[in-house]
Amino acid sequence: MTHMTKGTLSRRKLIKGAAALTAATAVPTGWAIAQAKPLKVGLMLPYSGTFAQLGENITHAIEMVIAERNGKFGGREIQIIKLDDESKPELGPQNADRMVKRDNVDVLIGTVHSGVQLGIHKVVKESGTLCIVPNAGAVGVTRELCAKNVFRMSFSNWQPAYGMGLALGKRGVKKAAWITWDYAAGAESGAGFKEGLEKAGGQVVATLTLKFPETNFQPLLAQIPGLGVEAVGAFFAGGGAVQFVKEYAAAGIKVPLCGSGFLTEGVLGPQGAAAEGVETALHYGDGIDNLKNTAFRAAFKAKAGREADVYAVQGYDSAQLLVIGLEAVKGNMEDEAGLYKAMRAAKIDSPRGPVSLSPSQDVVHNIYLRKATGGLNKVTGIAAEALADPGTGCKV
């Protein structure tokens, strides 16, 4: 990232500076007034459509942290402003601009869809508004597009698939295939799978793709028996993952299926018996045994009426990161240096286990190996401990 010169102010600082100048003629001081004002936290998430439950779970978890802190972070009352981004990339920039300019949020937490995230990223990078990413895994956000005011508390698309590839290689798998949709998330996950497998002595001998969001998997499945591979790695999510896993099982392919955790995350119910035994790697799973996770799952179920998932954990940790930053500066958002320093140095007690931040301000966490067993993604071990995304091209 290109640093601003000393003579250049971000739009956010200009706006806040103007407000402070107006307040300077009054008593109490401008800072005292600002301190008394609620901190506006914008939640730009999907509240309708395919990803609605993901947005809801992230929101429930953020509200849990607010309740735990008696409604205040760093002494500032929290005011939540919600916007349904509808998971529409074409609306991303204007929706983010609306939250920054019209709603004048101090912090923007968003979003789920990587395409929408790139639109948000352009706006927050130009305005200087603090942004915490609670899900979208597009690697560019914390690589070549990184910015000092953008932090990710979810994952990069590269991380889970890298862990899966590494685990296979350590097990002695020498040849594997990768199958996915032909789009950014599939390609970024595939790159991670390939790197992990190669690091442990294996190789990806074939990559099979079909256009997103097509689900005509049969031509690809028909190729697998002739590839001579010992494992097939995959990245699909949602309804596509349900259909793919079912068709893979129905095809009677003897090669074990594995993949990035989203292959089975949240869809084990509709996948049914077809998913039994499928291995995946992800930064969360069923059976993580720590006190934080036990308490979190009980509290989330009491609030939301359903079991917590990886999306809820990511929302919870996004809010925990914001608390750490604001506590360090006693709620003074104008102390950007202190705020960002504290956030970069954060060591978070997460339901997923220990969490910290990489130099590119992306999350560092364990990638767990999981096996679909009896309707659960049971954690069977750690595929990659304290894994950081490479952060290639980032200059924060």
C-alpha positions in Angstrom: 0.0 0.0 0.0 1.2 3.5 -0.7 1.4 5.5 2.5 -0.2 9.0 2.6 2.2 11.9 2.7 2.3 14.0 5.9 0.3 16.8 4.2 -2.5 14.5 3.1 -5.5 13.8 5.4 -8.0 11.0 4.9 -11.6 11.9 4.2 -12.6 10.5 7.6 -10.1 12.7 9.4 -11.3 15.8 7.5 -14.9 15.0 8.4 -14.0 14.4 12.1 -11.7 17.4 12.1 -14.5 19.7 10.9 -16.8 18.4 13.6 -14.1 18.9 16.3 -13.5 22.5 15.1 -17.2 23.3 15.5 -17.2 21.8 18.9 -14.1 23.6 20.0 -16.0 26.8 20.9 -18.2 25.0 23.3 -17.7 23.5 26.8 -17.0 20.6 27.4 -14.2 20.1 24.9 -14.7 18.5 21.5 -13.1 15.3 22.7 -15.4 15.1 25.7 -18.3 15.5 23.4 -17.0 12.9 21.0 -16.3 10.5 23.9 -19.9 10.9 25.1 -21.4 10.2 21.6 -22.2 6.6 20.7 -19.7 4.8 18.4 -21.4 4.0 15.1 -20.7 0.5 14.0 -22.0 -0.3 10.5 -22.9 -3.9 9.7 -23.0 -4.4 6.0 -24.0 -8.0 5.6 -26.5 -10.2 3.7 -29.9 -10.2 5.6 -31.8 -11.7 2.6 -31.2 -14.3 0.0 -28.9 -17.3 0.0 -26.5 -16.0 2.6 -29.0 -14.5 5.0 -28.4 -16.9 7.8 -24.6 -16.2 7.5 -25.3 -12.5 8.0 -27.7 -13.2 10.9 -25.2 -15.4 12.7 -22.4 -12.9 12.4 -24.8 -10.2 13.7 -26.0 -12.4 16.6 -22.4 -13.0 17.7 -21.4 -9.3 17.5 -24.5 -8.5 19.6 -23.3 -11.1 22.2 -20.0 -9.2 22.6 -21.8 -5.9 23.0 -24.0 -7.5 25.7 -20.9 -9.0 27.4 -19.4 -5.5 27.6 -22.6 -3.9 28.9 -23.1 -2.0 25.7 -19.8 -0.2 25.6 -16.4 -0.6 24.0 -13.6 1.6 25.4 -16.2 3.6 27.3 -18.2 4.4 24.2 -21.8 3.3 23.8 -22.2 1.1 20.7 -24.8 2.1 18.1 -25.4 -0.6 15.4 -26.5 0.4 11.9 -27.5 -2.5 9.6 -27.6 -2.6 5.9 -28.6 -5.6 3.8 -26.0 -5.8 1.0 -28.1 -8.6 -0.7 -24.8 -10.3 -1.7 -24.8 -8.2 -4.9 -21.3 -7.1 -5.9 -22.6 -4.4 -8.3 -24.2 -2.7 -5.2 -21.1 -3.0 -3.0 -19.5 0.4 -3.6 -22.6 2.5 -3.4 -23.8 0.7 -0.2 -20.5 1.1 1.4 -20.4 4.8 0.4 -23.8 5.2 1.9 -22.7 3.9 5.2 -19.5 6.0 5.2 -21.0 9.3 4.0 -24.7 9.3 4.9 -24.6 7.2 8.1 -21.2 8.4 9.0 -20.2 5.1 10.6 -17.0 5.0 12.6 -16.4 1.3 11.9 -17.7 -0.8 9.1 -17.9 -4.6 9.6 -18.5 -6.5 6.3 -19.1 -8.7 4.5 -19.8 -12.3 3.5 -19.5 -12.3 -0.4 -16.0 -11.7 -1.7 -17.3 -9.7 -4.7 -19.1 -7.3 -2.4 -16.0 -7.1 -0.2 -13.9 -5.8 -3.0 -16.5 -2.9 -3.5 -16.4 -2.2 0.2 -12.6 -2.3 0.1 -12.3 0.5 -2.5 -14.5 2.8 -0.4 -12.9 2.2 3.0 -9.4 2.4 1.6 -10.1 5.8 0.1 -12.1 7.2 3.1 -9.8 5.7 5.8 -12.8 4.2 7.6 -11.8 1.2 9.9 -13.1 -2.0 8.3 -13.2 -5.5 9.9 -13.9 -8.4 7.5 -16.0 -11.1 9.2 -16.1 -13.6 6.4 -15.1 -12.8 2.8 -12.0 -14.8 1.9 -10.7 -12.9 -1.3 -7.0 -13.1 -0.9 -6.3 -9.7 -2.5 -7.9 -7.9 0.5 -4.9 -8.7 2.6 -2.3 -9.1 -0.1 -1.7 -6.6 -2.9 -4.8 -4.5 -2.0 -4.0 -4.4 1.7 -4.6 -1.2 3.7 -3.7 -0.1 7.2 -7.3 0.4 8.2 -8.5 -3.1 7.0 -8.4 -6.2 9.2 -9.7 -9.7 8.5 -10.9 -12.0 11.3 -12.2 -14.8 9.1 -9.9 -16.6 6.7 -8.3 -16.3 3.3 -9.5 -18.7 0.7 -5.9 -20.0 0.5 -5.7 -21.1 4.2 -8.1 -24.0 4.6 -7.2 -25.6 1.3 -3.5 -25.3 2.1 -4.1 -27.1 5.4 -5.9 -29.9 3.5 -3.2 -30.3 1.0 -0.5 -30.3 3.7 -2.3 -33.0 5.7 -2.6 -35.2 2.6 1.0 -34.9 1.7 2.1 -35.7 5.3 0.0 -38.8 5.0 1.9 -39.9 2.0 -0.4 -38.9 -0.8 1.7 -38.3 -3.9 -0.9 -37.5 -6.6 -4.2 -35.7 -6.2 -6.7 -33.9 -8.4 -8.5 -30.6 -7.7 -12.1 -29.9 -8.7 -14.0 -26.6 -8.4 -16.0 -23.8 -10.1 -14.0 -21.6 -12.4 -14.0 -18.5 -10.3 -11.8 -16.6 -7.8 -12.6 -18.5 -4.7 -12.0 -21.8 -6.4 -8.8 -20.7 -8.0 -7.4 -19.2 -4.7 -8.4 -22.3 -2.8 -6.8 -24.5 -5.5 -3.6 -22.5 -5.2 -3.5 -23.2 -1.4 -4.2 -26.9 -1.9 -1.4 -27.2 -4.4 1.1 -25.4 -2.3 0.3 -27.5 0.8 0.5 -30.8 -1.0 3.7 -29.9 -2.8 5.3 -28.8 0.5 4.8 -32.3 1.8 6.0 -34.0 -1.3 2.9 -34.5 -3.4 1.5 -32.9 -6.5 -1.7 -31.9 -8.2 -1.8 -33.8 -11.5 -5.1 -32.5 -12.7 -7.4 -29.5 -12.1 -11.0 -29.9 -13.3 -13.4 -26.9 -13.4 -16.8 -25.9 -14.6 -18.3 -22.4 -15.0 -19.8 -20.9 -11.9 -22.6 -21.6 -10.8 -23.2 -24.5 -13.1 -23.8 -27.9 -11.5 -23.4 -30.4 -14.4 -20.7 -32.4 -12.5 -21.0 -35.6 -14.5 -18.4 -34.9 -17.2 -15.9 -34.0 -14.5 -16.7 -37.0 -12.3 -16.3 -39.3 -15.3 -12.7 -38.3 -15.7 -11.5 -39.1 -12.1 -11.1 -42.9 -12.3 -8.6 -42.5 -15.2 -6.4 -39.9 -13.5 -4.5 -42.3 -11.3 -4.9 -40.1 -8.2 -5.0 -41.1 -4.5 -7.3 -38.2 -3.4 -9.6 -35.6 -4.9 -9.7 -32.2 -3.3 -12.7 -29.9 -3.9 -14.0 -26.4 -3.3 -17.8 -26.0 -3.5 -20.2 -24.3 -1.1 -23.9 -24.1 -0.4 -26.3 -25.9 -2.8 -23.5 -26.7 -5.2 -21.6 -28.5 -2.4 -24.7 -30.5 -1.6 -25.2 -31.7 -5.1 -21.5 -32.4 -5.8 -21.0 -34.6 -2.7 -24.2 -36.5 -3.4 -23.2 -37.1 -7.0 -19.7 -38.0 -6.1 -21.0 -40.7 -3.7 -23.6 -41.9 -6.2 -20.9 -42.3 -8.9 -19.2 -45.0 -6.8 -15.8 -43.3 -7.2 -13.3 -45.1 -5.0 -10.9 -42.2 -4.6 -11.4 -40.5 -1.2 -13.0 -37.0 -1.4 -11.7 -34.1 0.7 -11.5 -30.4 0.5 -11.7 -26.9 2.0 -14.1 -27.0 4.9 -16.9 -25.2 3.1 -17.5 -28.4 1.1 -19.4 -29.7 4.2 -19.8 -26.7 6.5 -23.5 -26.0 7.1 -24.7 -28.5 4.6 -24.2 -31.9 6.3 -27.9 -32.2 6.8 -29.0 -32.1 3.2 -25.8 -34.1 2.1 -26.9 -36.9 4.4 -25.1 -40.3 4.1 -23.2 -39.1 1.0 -21.0 -36.9 3.1 -20.1 -39.6 5.7 -16.3 -39.9 5.9 -15.5 -36.8 3.8 -12.5 -35.0 5.2 -12.1 -31.3 5.2 -9.9 -28.6 6.7 -11.2 -25.4 8.3 -10.5 -23.0 11.2 -13.4 -24.3 13.2 -15.2 -27.6 13.7 -17.4 -29.7 16.0 -15.8 -30.8 19.2 -13.1 -28.1 19.8 -12.6 -28.5 23.5 -11.8 -25.3 25.2 -13.7 -23.2 27.8 -14.3 -20.3 25.5 -15.9 -22.5 22.9 -18.2 -24.3 25.4 -19.4 -21.0 26.8 -19.8 -19.4 23.4 -21.9 -22.2 21.9 -24.2 -22.3 24.9 -24.7 -18.5 24.8 -25.2 -18.4 21.0 -27.8 -21.2 21.1 -29.7 -19.3 23.9 -29.7 -16.2 21.8 -30.2 -17.5 18.2 -32.1 -20.7 18.9 -29.6 -22.7 16.8 -26.1 -24.1 17.0 -23.1 -21.8 16.4 -21.1 -22.2 13.3 -17.9 -20.8 11.8 -19.7 -17.7 10.7 -20.8 -16.9 14.2 -17.3 -17.5 15.5 -15.9 -15.0 12.9 -18.5 -12.4 13.9 -17.7 -12.9 17.6 -13.9 -12.5 17.0 -14.5 -9.4 14.8 -16.2 -7.7 17.7 -13.5 -8.9 20.1 -10.8 -7.3 17.9 -12.7 -4.0 17.9 -12.9 -4.1 21.8 -9.2 -4.6 22.1 -8.4 -1.6 19.8 -10.9 0.7 21.5 -9.9 -0.3 25.0 -6.3 0.6 24.2 -7.2 4.1 23.1 -10.1 4.6 25.6 -12.6 5.0 22.8 -10.7 7.7 21.0 -11.1 6.8 17.3 -8.9 9.7 16.3 -5.9 8.0 17.9 -5.4 5.9 14.7 -1.8 5.0 15.5 -2.7 3.6 18.9 -5.9 1.9 17.7 -4.2 0.1 14.9 -1.1 -0.8 16.9 -3.3 -2.5 19.5 -5.4 -4.3 16.9 -2.3 -5.6 15.1 -0.8 -6.9 18.4 -4.1 -8.5 19.5 -4.0 -12.0 21.0 -7.6 -13.2 21.0 -9.1 -16.0 23.1 -11.4 -17.4 20.4 -13.9 -20.3 20.4 -11.7 -21.6 17.5 -8.5 -21.5 19.6 -5.7 -18.9 19.8 -6.0 -16.1 17.2 -3.6 -13.3 16.3 -2.9 -11.1 13.3 -0.3 -11.4 10.5 1.8 -8.4 9.2 -0.8 -8.0 6.4 -3.5 -7.8 9.1 -5.0 -11.2 8.2 -6.0 -13.7 10.8 -3.5 -16.3 12.1 -5.2 -19.4 13.4 -5.2 -23.2 13.5 -6.6 -25.1 10.5 -8.3 -28.2 11.8 -8.6 -31.5 10.1 -12.2 -32.7 10.2 -14.2 -35.8 9.2 -17.9 -35.8 8.5 -19.3 -38.3 11.1 -22.9 -38.7 12.0 -24.0 -35.3 10.9 -21.1 -33.5 12.5 -17.7 -32.1 11.2 -15.7 -33.8 13.9 -12.3 -32.4 14.5 -9.7 -35.1 14.3 -6.5 -33.1 14.5 -4.7 -30.0 13.4 -3.8 -29.8 9.7 -1.7 -26.6 10.1 -0.9 -24.8 13.3 -1.0 -21.0 13.6 -1.3 -20.7 9.8 -0.9 -17.2 8.3 -1.7 -16.3 4.7 1.5 -15.4 2.8 0.3 -11.8 2.4 2.0 -11.6 -1.0 2.4 -8.1 -2.3 1.1 -6.4 0.9 2.9 -3.2 2.1 0.8 -1.9 5.0 
